[in-house]
């Protein structure tokens, strides 16, 4: 997964992009980058690590111009390199091209082979680089038509920000897998993966970039181009469940509202009568636990405290790193848990490693009974569209029954929300959402690029 941010028409474009990326840090912590464009001259900064470590205020001063775009990235282990950090910036016969991508192209290997066969030389292992090459080869003169030409035949998930000289372009794939919002700030146009990044720079949300839409912004104004729009849409429901920040709106709906509704539905489907209280695995499950509490009448407690200086366990590249970080990241509150029957709400169980570690922590703190409730259905397949869930063999629910999972993670009872319950709870549901990792129904062929090379 990745976060993207762009702005056109502001004297402090690079500084605001840097600020906006801070709100998208949760979408990627392995590398970050910013490109600015100044009267046809592009400059870029890319670095490994989180934003605070990556860029100094002095370095930002070198990014001149009224147009900028930025990217925060996570990947799996193999591709966590500076070569694969985005945004990419290349020179071509028509000037320069910059690109920031959130998503995963499912036919990138075929496209890459075709380009290499006709002489292209790639500088990274990213799927997104095929878009850059196709842009450079496009014949259209208008930047938005150039991008439309480059995107022809590209399959899979993409929310894109592209810079062609001083024109900023935003685009979403026709299925609308990944979010992309548009805002305005003192006459400047702003784009961001989530609206929380508009908030931090003081921009006002205008609307989402529509699935299949290209928006071009430059000194002459704003132009839009609608590519074919796919039906049904495949907006990623996991953005609402886990990935996006609760203070954001994605796909036009409140993430906090979605999570509360998921928690209420979970309590209807899997109540826990006789339990003393409910608590969240913080932070992404806080709103779901609140919803569960409201629906069930069980009090909400803060029984696990999260250390905010450790990254998300879910996106740590190696298993060894994940194991160690569970303990570093969470600490139980013994005074609350001792002797109690408790409901622990989490948004998902992926490998089961983190959950098993958490249940052990809660029991060691004295909990008498642990009832686990999960605000997404069992994950039975990988994501092919931009969230790097592991292969099927590592997904606990793909390899064990629910009873076996309960036994493995060490709980007294385990209840997952149903697929229909989840889709009915999110805003603008139940149709038009991707549920492939939960249902096993994929709307495209499997990607031919190895997961470690996915862009995010
Ligand atoms: S497969 Fe799952 S995580 Fe991936 S886009 Fe679909 S719902 Fe989202």
Boltz pocket constraint, residues with backbone or C-beta under 6 A from the ligand:
constraints:
  - pocket:
      binder: B
      contacts: [[A, 177], [A, 234], [A, 235], [A, 236], [A, 237], [A, 238], [A, 239], [A, 382], [A, 383], [A, 384], [A, 385], [A, 386], [A, 387], [A, 434], [A, 435], [A, 436], [A, 437], [A, 438]]
      max_distance: 6.0
